[in-house]
């Protein structure tokens, strides 16, 4: 199950990186069957997709970056906290939480 679901998504994403980078953009969408396989066992599968986390080491290493576009640790924590909460205990739905440049939305 791991090889089919996780390694396939990882390898496909890796393979797409070169062509996407060469064209200065693109999108990777991973659709997982893992949630479907585990739903009857009471396991919910989530994905948290983020960009750069706003930490002192990242600010130090990238001083010329636009820090306002980075994900704040407390924002990431709130999303993960929600996904772990009873409010999000849906076993038949896959939730994907995009925590990347939320202020600008999808492009």
N, C-alpha and C positions, 0 to 999 in steps of 0.2 A: 504494500500500500504506500509506504514512504517513497519508494523508487518511482512509482507511477505518478503520485500526486506532487510531491515536493521536488524531487530531482528533475522531473520533466519541466515544471515551471521555472526552476532555476536555470537549467540548461537552455531553454527557449529564450529566456530573458537575456542570458549572457550572449547568445548567438545574435540577438537583435541589437545589442549595444553598438557594435561596429557600424552597421548601416545607418542606424539612427543618429549616431554622433557625426558621421560623414555628411549628413543632410541637415545638421544643426537643429535637430529636434525630432519629435515624434512622441508616441505613447506606447507604453507596455500595459496591457490588461491581462491579468492572470485570472482565470476562471477555475476555481477549484472544485473538484468532486469530493474532496475530503469531508466537507460538511455533510454532504448527502450520505456518505458512507457511515458517518458517526452519529447522525441525528437520532437514530433509534437507541443509541447507547447513552443518550442524555448529554452528549458533548457538543458544545457550540464552537464553531471555528470562526475566528475573526482575523482580520488583517489590519494592521496600523501602518499607514504609509506616510512617511514624513520626509522633510528635507533636512536641513542642518538644524541641530538643536543649539539654542542660544546658551552656551556655557562659557565661563571665563577662558578655558583653554582654546575653544574655537575662536573666540574674539581675539585672543593673543596671536593665534596662528593665521588668522585672516583679517588683519586690521583694516583693510580697505573695503571690506564687504558691507553690504547694506543689512545691518543687524535687524532692522525693522521687518524684514522678510523671513526671519528665522523663527522656528517654533520655540516658544518659551517652555521650559521644563514643566511648569505648572499646567500649561495647556495640554501637553502630552499626558501628564499624570491624570488630568481630568478625563480625558478620552479613555485611557486604560482603566481608570476607576469605574467609569460607566460600563465598559464592556464586562467588567468583573461583577457588576452589581446585579441584584435581583431584578431590577427594572429591565435588564437586558437579557434575561434568562429565556430566550426564545430558542427552541431546539430545531425549528424547521426553517430558519432563516439564516443566511450568511450576511453578517454585517461587515462592511468595509468602512473604516474610519479614515478619511483623508485628513491629515493634519499637516498640510503643506500649503503654505501661502494662502490660507483661507480667506484673507482679506480681499484677494483678487479673484477668487473663484476659479472655475475651469476656464482654460484657454483653448 
